[in-house]
Amino acid sequence: MRVLLAAPSSPARLRNLVPLAWALRTAGHDVKIAGRPSFVEEILRTATVAVDLESGDEATLAESAALAEFAKLWRPGVVVSDGQAPAGTAAARAVDAVAVRLLGALDEPDASDADTTFDTVPASLRAGGGAVHPVRHVPYFGPVEVPTWLRRKARRARVLLSLSDAALFGTVFDAVAGTDLEVVCAADTANLPAGTTVPANVRLVDSAPPAALLPTCAAVIHDGDPELALAAAAHGLPQHSLTGSVLARRVETAGAGLVDEAPSTGLIRQLVAGETLRAGASALRDEITALPAPREIAAQLTR
């Protein structure tokens, strides 16, 4: 069967579609991911077939019209899009294909014109709303290389620190300085705020790929990144968010994380060694693992 996926120009949203795209392809189906010209290179990095929604002679052709135009040419049986790509449903309707919506950490269930909606976020991290079918979240962060230093076993508990705001590093560094932890974060000392002291137990690296790091970690500290939060949940890791994002609050309510913009040494120790948090994180991982895998959804969509 031919399956067309519509990808909005967001790397995080594209990555949420990739496990299903691979599941469909390895099941023998003809799969293509359509995106804007400026986003095609990002699609190609996922080892899938990309469709450039170039408008040809009509430079002002709307993205939705370009997607529908390609659908009419290729005639897919299923069109998959995410919560921010309504053009996918419109393209499906144009060719009488099944319209499927796949939600991720950046979406909320709501009313949709799609025939079926699947959700990679487990029910315990949702507030309800909308008729959705669960699918297991498979963390995917793109192609990565395992660093040489990561091939050696850590001598103490490892924590991944991922922050988008360099101003937050100082607060976290102060909190972890008094702990027996190895804290790994991708940062350059030149980009840290003036006067920031890097503790001896903090490893600054050029790249800290979550796909390679998370299986070796005891916990994660982030600033509300929903993609990383969901990946940490899938790995059964307690997490500390420095911001009270919607997903971070739900992880906290589920007993698998903490939310505090000013973490203390005591909170960091609780994050790694607290039995309640570890139990909550394990329960969340088990909930995710029990959900149907992408290959099961692929089989369901192409019957």
C-alpha positions in Angstrom: 0.0 0.0 0.0 1.1 3.6 -0.6 1.3 5.7 2.5 2.0 9.4 2.5 3.1 11.3 5.6 2.8 15.0 5.9 5.6 16.6 7.9 5.4 20.2 9.2 8.7 22.0 9.1 9.7 21.1 12.6 12.5 18.5 13.4 10.8 17.4 16.6 7.4 16.9 14.9 9.1 15.0 12.1 10.9 12.7 14.5 7.6 11.7 16.1 6.4 10.4 12.6 9.6 8.4 11.8 9.0 5.2 13.9 5.7 4.7 12.2 7.2 5.5 8.8 9.9 2.9 9.4 7.4 0.3 10.6 5.3 0.8 7.5 8.3 0.6 5.2 9.8 -2.6 6.8 6.3 -4.1 6.5 6.7 -3.7 2.7 4.7 -0.6 2.0 5.6 2.3 -0.2 6.2 5.2 2.1 6.9 8.8 1.3 7.2 11.9 3.6 6.2 15.2 2.1 7.5 18.6 3.2 8.4 22.0 2.2 11.5 22.5 0.0 13.6 24.0 2.8 12.8 20.9 5.0 13.6 18.1 2.5 17.2 17.7 3.8 15.8 17.1 7.3 13.5 14.5 6.0 16.3 12.7 4.1 18.3 12.4 7.3 15.6 10.0 8.6 16.5 7.5 5.8 13.1 7.8 4.2 11.9 8.9 0.8 11.2 12.7 0.7 8.7 14.5 -1.5 9.6 18.1 -2.2 6.3 20.1 -2.1 7.8 22.5 -4.7 4.9 24.3 -6.4 6.5 24.1 -9.9 5.5 27.1 -12.1 3.0 28.4 -9.5 5.4 29.8 -6.9 2.6 30.9 -4.7 0.7 27.6 -4.5 -0.3 27.0 -0.9 1.3 24.0 0.9 -2.1 22.3 1.3 -2.8 22.6 -2.4 0.7 21.2 -3.2 0.2 18.3 -0.9 -3.3 17.5 -2.4 -1.8 17.8 -5.9 0.9 15.2 -5.2 -1.7 13.0 -3.5 -3.8 13.1 -6.7 -0.8 12.1 -8.7 0.5 9.3 -6.4 -2.9 8.1 -5.1 -1.9 6.9 -1.5 -4.3 4.7 0.4 -3.4 6.3 3.7 -2.3 9.8 4.6 -0.7 10.4 8.0 -0.2 13.8 9.6 0.5 15.3 13.0 -1.6 17.7 15.1 -0.2 20.7 13.2 -0.6 19.5 9.7 -4.3 19.7 8.8 -3.2 19.7 5.1 -2.7 16.0 5.5 -6.4 15.4 6.2 -7.4 17.6 3.3 -5.1 15.7 0.9 -6.6 12.4 2.1 -10.1 13.7 1.4 -9.1 14.7 -2.1 -8.2 11.1 -3.0 -10.6 9.2 -0.8 -7.7 7.9 1.3 -7.8 7.1 5.0 -6.9 10.2 7.0 -4.7 9.5 10.1 -3.4 11.9 12.7 -0.5 11.0 14.9 -0.1 13.0 18.1 3.1 13.6 20.0 4.5 15.4 23.0 3.9 18.8 21.3 0.2 18.1 20.7 -3.0 18.0 22.7 -6.0 15.7 21.8 -8.8 17.8 20.3 -11.5 17.6 17.7 -10.2 16.5 14.4 -11.6 15.7 10.9 -9.2 12.7 10.6 -10.7 9.2 10.4 -8.4 7.9 13.2 -6.1 9.6 15.7 -3.2 7.8 17.4 -1.4 9.2 20.4 2.3 8.5 21.4 1.7 10.1 24.8 0.5 7.7 27.5 -2.9 8.3 29.1 -1.4 9.1 32.5 0.3 12.1 30.9 -2.8 13.4 29.2 -5.7 15.4 30.6 -8.2 13.5 28.5 -10.2 14.9 25.6 -10.7 13.5 22.1 -11.1 10.0 20.9 -7.6 8.7 20.4 -5.9 5.3 20.2 -2.6 4.7 22.0 0.6 3.8 20.3 4.0 3.2 22.0 6.4 6.1 22.0 9.7 5.0 20.4 12.3 7.7 21.2 14.1 8.9 18.0 16.5 11.8 17.8 18.0 11.3 14.3 21.3 9.8 13.3 23.9 9.8 16.1 27.4 8.5 16.7 28.2 6.9 20.1 31.1 9.0 21.6 34.3 7.2 22.5 34.0 8.2 26.2 30.5 6.7 26.3 31.8 3.3 25.5 33.3 3.0 29.0 31.1 2.2 32.0 30.4 5.1 34.2 32.0 4.9 37.7 29.0 6.6 39.3 25.4 7.4 38.6 25.1 9.4 35.4 22.7 12.3 34.8 21.9 13.9 31.5 21.6 17.7 31.7 20.0 19.4 28.7 19.2 23.1 28.8 18.3 25.5 26.0 19.0 28.6 28.2 22.7 29.0 29.1 21.7 31.2 32.0 20.4 28.2 33.9 23.6 26.2 34.0 25.0 28.0 37.0 22.1 27.1 39.2 22.2 23.5 38.3 26.0 23.3 38.5 25.8 24.7 42.1 23.2 22.0 43.0 25.2 19.0 41.5 28.6 20.1 42.8 28.1 18.4 46.1 26.9 15.1 44.7 28.6 11.8 43.8 27.2 12.0 40.2 28.6 12.2 36.7 26.6 15.0 35.0 26.9 15.1 31.2 25.8 18.2 29.2 26.5 19.5 25.7 27.9 22.9 26.3 31.0 25.0 25.5 32.7 26.9 28.3 32.9 29.8 26.0 29.1 30.0 25.8 28.6 29.8 29.5 27.7 33.0 31.4 30.8 34.9 32.8 31.8 33.6 36.2 30.2 30.2 35.8 32.1 27.6 37.7 32.0 24.1 36.2 32.2 21.4 39.0 34.7 18.5 38.7 31.8 16.0 38.3 30.3 17.8 35.3 31.4 16.6 31.9 31.0 19.2 29.1 30.9 17.6 25.7 30.4 18.8 22.1 27.4 16.5 21.7 25.2 14.6 24.2 22.9 12.5 22.0 19.9 11.3 24.1 19.6 8.2 22.0 23.1 7.1 23.1 23.0 8.6 26.6 19.6 7.8 28.1 20.2 4.0 28.4 23.2 4.8 30.5 21.6 7.4 32.8 20.0 7.3 36.2 18.1 10.5 35.7 17.5 13.5 33.5 17.5 17.3 34.2 16.0 19.5 31.5 14.1 22.8 31.1 10.8 21.5 29.9 11.8 20.0 26.6 8.7 17.8 25.9 10.5 15.5 23.4 13.2 14.7 26.0 10.7 14.4 28.8 8.8 11.8 26.8 12.0 9.9 25.9 13.1 9.9 29.6 9.7 8.5 30.5 10.0 5.7 27.9 13.4 4.8 29.5 12.0 4.8 33.0 14.2 7.7 34.2 13.2 10.1 36.9 13.4 13.7 35.6 13.7 17.2 37.0 12.3 20.1 35.0 13.4 23.6 35.6 10.2 25.0 34.1 6.6 24.1 34.8 5.6 23.0 31.3 2.3 21.2 30.9 4.0 17.8 30.3 6.5 18.4 33.1 3.7 19.0 35.5 2.0 15.8 34.4 5.2 13.8 34.8 5.4 15.2 38.4 1.8 14.3 39.1 2.5 10.8 37.8 5.2 10.5 40.5 8.0 10.3 38.0 9.6 13.7 38.2 10.1 17.0 40.0 9.5 20.6 38.9 11.5 23.3 40.5 13.2 26.3 38.8 15.9 26.4 41.6 17.1 22.8 42.3 19.0 22.2 45.4 21.6 19.5 46.2 18.9 17.7 48.2 16.5 17.7 45.3 19.1 16.3 43.0 20.0 13.5 45.4 16.3 12.8 45.7 15.9 12.7 41.9 18.6 10.0 41.6 18.1 8.0 44.8 14.5 8.6 45.8 12.6 5.3 45.8 9.2 6.9 45.2 10.5 8.7 42.1 12.2 5.6 40.7 9.0 3.6 41.3 6.9 6.3 39.5 9.3 6.4 36.6 9.4 2.6 36.3 5.6 2.5 36.3 5.4 5.1 33.6 7.9 3.2 31.5 5.9 0.0 31.9 2.7 1.9 30.8 4.5 3.0 27.7 6.0 -0.4 27.0 2.6 -2.1 27.2 1.1 0.1 24.4 0.9 -1.2 20.8 4.2 -0.9 19.0 4.3 1.2 15.7 4.5 -2.1 13.7 1.1 -3.1 15.2 -0.4 0.2 14.1 1.2 -0.1 10.7 -0.6 -3.5 10.3 -3.9 -2.0 11.5 -3.7 0.9 9.0 -2.9 -1.2 6.0 -5.4 -4.1 6.4 
